[in-house]
Amino acid sequence: MASALENEANSPKNVFILSGQSNMAGRGGVEKHHWDGVVPNECSPDASRVFRLSAHLHWEVAREPLHHDIDAKKTCGVGPGMSFANAIKDRVEVIGLVPCAVGGTAIKEWAHGEHLYVNMVKRARASMHHGGEIKAVLWYQGESDTLSQHCADTYKANMEKLIHTVRADLHLPSLPIIQVAIASGDKKYIEKIREAQKAIDLPNVVCVDAMGLQLKEDNLHLTTEAQVKLGQMLADAYLTHFAPQEPSAAVASS
């Protein structure tokens, strides 16, 4: 059987892992288990520059909803991934998005050896088979950990362990991690989770704050417009902290 990634010429060279829970998978435009199909211009497909790794490990043109075959038990809509990719594509050649997020998942379900973790690492490794380089992990998760004091108390240690294990298993000790500080969840422990997320002080880990972005009527999921904005915020963080310097800037500083 031929490899799903056998055509090296079509394999993206700059890979981004999208992981976490429902707000990364995308619920923008979803009401009563139905996606409205509205795709903002900022999330439009680009058949020559932005690709996604399917559940079967095939590269294909990326389009909303990015997680339709990954978070397959839920109805997916617009997430931050396409907006992110379109915002960086003038600085980053041929982008590969690797969706891995699954709604309703707590940090303990992403621990080393758990199914979600194993699948994420498998997909990340597949994305590198033909010269792809993982440039960053975009991580948006934590709402499910606002439900108990124990989850909140252990969140920071569990997230730091996840970062260390992912880097070790992918042999990328400096892999950039851009995490999102949550904007919703149980009011009792949301601030404790947000504090834990913003307190992580590891090399090449930065945090983007989703608080203040518009939520849907469920007070849990970001609207389509908010997801577009979040994608642009993630792009700004990547370009500011991790992207190669623009040639013009390099020349000016030499």
N, C-alpha and C positions, 0 to 999 in steps of 0.2 A: 504494500500500500504506500502510495506517495505521501511524503510529508506535507502537512497542511501549510507549511511555510517554505515550500521548496523554491519558490521564485524569489531569489535574493534581490533582484532588481526592484521588486515591488514592496520590499520590507522597509518600513520606516526606520530611520536612523536615530531619531530622538523620541524616546519613549517616556510616557508619564503614566503612573499607576493611579487609578481613581478608586479609593476604598473608603470603607466606613459603613454608615447605615443609610436610612431612606433619603435624607437630604443631599447625600452625595449621589445616590442612585437617581434621584429626581422625582419629585411629585408635582412639579409645576404644571398647571393646567389639568390636573386630575381631580375630578369630582365624581363621587358615587361609582368608583371603580372604572371610570371612563376618562381617557385622555382626550382633550378637545382638539388635538392635532395642530395647534397654533405654534409655529416656529418663528421666533423673532429673527430679524436680519442678522443679529449678532451670533445666532446659533445655526446659521445656514451651512449646509455641507460644502466642502471644497474638495472636489474629486481628485485633485492633483497634489494636495498638500496635507490633508487631515484624514487619518485612517483609525479604525478601531479593531481590536482583536476580539473576534466573536467567541462564543462559548465553545466552539469547536476548533479554536486556535487558528482560524483563517483571518488574514488581514482583509478588510473591506472598507469601502468609503464610510467614514463616520457620519452618522446622522442621528437626530433625536428619534425616539428615546435611546440613549446610549446603552442603558442597562436592561433592555427589554428581554434579553435571553440570559441574563445573569441573576437579576432580582426577579426571577420569572414567576414566582408565586404571588406577586403583587402587580398592580398596574403602574407602570413607570411613565413619567412625563419628562419635562425639561429639568435638567440638572445643571451644574456649573461647568461641566466638561467641555462642551462645544464652545461656549462663550470664552472660556480660558484659552482653548486652542486657537480660535480666531484672533484673539488679542495678542498672541505671541508669534503668530506664523510669519510675520515680516522679519522677525529676528531669529527664528528657529526653523531650519529647513526640514521638510517632510516629517510631520508629527504622527506618532502612534499613540493612541489612547488605549489603556488596558482597564476596562471597567471590572471592578471586583466587589463593589458595595452591595450589601444585602440589608433590607429594611428590618427594623426591630431587633437589632443585634447588640448585645452588651460587649464590653471590652473583653470579658472572660471568654467569650466565644471566638475571639481572635487570638487566643493564646497559642503558643507553639504546640503543634501536634493536633490542634482542633481542625475540623473540616474546612472552615472558612480560611484559616491561615494557610493550610496546605494548598488549597486551591489558588489562593492569591500568589503564593510563591511559585507554584507550577505555571501559572499564567505569566508571571513576571519573567521566569526563565525562558519560556517559549518565545517571548517578545525579543529575546536577545540572540536567538538561534542563528540569524544571518546578519550579524553586525550591528543590531540595534543596541543603543546605549540608554539605560534608564537614567533619566535626568532628575526625576523627583517623584516622590509619593505625595499625592494630595489626599489628605485624610480628614473626613468630617464624620464624627461619631461622638456619642456621649449622652445623647438624650435618654437612652435606655438605662443608663447608670445613675440617673437622677432619682430613681425609684426607691433607693434604700441608702441608709447611712453607711453600711459596709461597702457598697459599691463606690460611693463617693469617697470614702476614706482611703480606699485602695487604688483609686483611679490613676493617680500620678505614677505610682510604682508600676502598675500594670502597663501603662502607656510607654513608660521608659523601657521596660523589658521588651515590649513589642518592637520598639525602634531598634534596640540592640540585636534582637534575634533576626529581624528582617535583614538588617545590614550584614550580619554574619552569614546567613543562609544564601544571600545573593553575592557574597564576596565583594560587597561595596561598602567599606567601613565609613565612608564619608557621604553616603547617599543622602541628598537633601530631603527633608520632610517638611511639608507645609501643611500644618494642621489648622482646622477651623475651630475657634471657640464658639460653643453652641449658643443658639439664640432662643431655644425653647426646651421644654421638659418640665418635670415636676418642680413646682416652685420651692418645695422644701429643701432640695439639694442642688438646684441648678447653679447657684453661685459657687458652691463648693467645687463642682465639676469645672466650672469656668476658671476658677482660681487655680485648680490643678493644671489645667491646660496651659494657662498663661505662665505658670511657674516652672514649666519644664525648661531646664537650662542645659541643653546638650549642644555640641557643635553641629552646625548646619541644620538646626531645627528652628523654624520661625512659625509664628502664629498670626492668623488673620481672624479678626473678630466679626462674627455675623450679627451680633446684637444690634438691633435697630433696623435691620432689614425687614421688609414686610412679610408677615406670616399670613397664610390662608385662614379661613374661618375656623379651622380645626386648632388654631394656635400652636401648631406643631411643625408644619411644613412650610417651606418658603414658596412664595408665589413665583410664577414664571419670571416676572420683572426682577424680583429679588435674586433669583438664580443667575440671571444675566449679570447683575451687578456683582454677585459673589465671584463668578468666573473671572470678571475683570479685576477684582481685588486679588484673587489668587495669581493672576497673570502679573500684576504689578509686583507682588511679592517675589515671584520667580525672577522676573527681569531685573529687579533691584538687587536681589541677594545672590542669585546663582547663575544667571545667563552670562555667556561670554560677552566681553566688552565689545561694543560696536566698533568696527574698523575706524570710523572717523574719530571716535573718542580716543582710541589707542594711538592714532597718528598724532592727535593734538597733544597728548601727554608725553610723547616720546621726545 
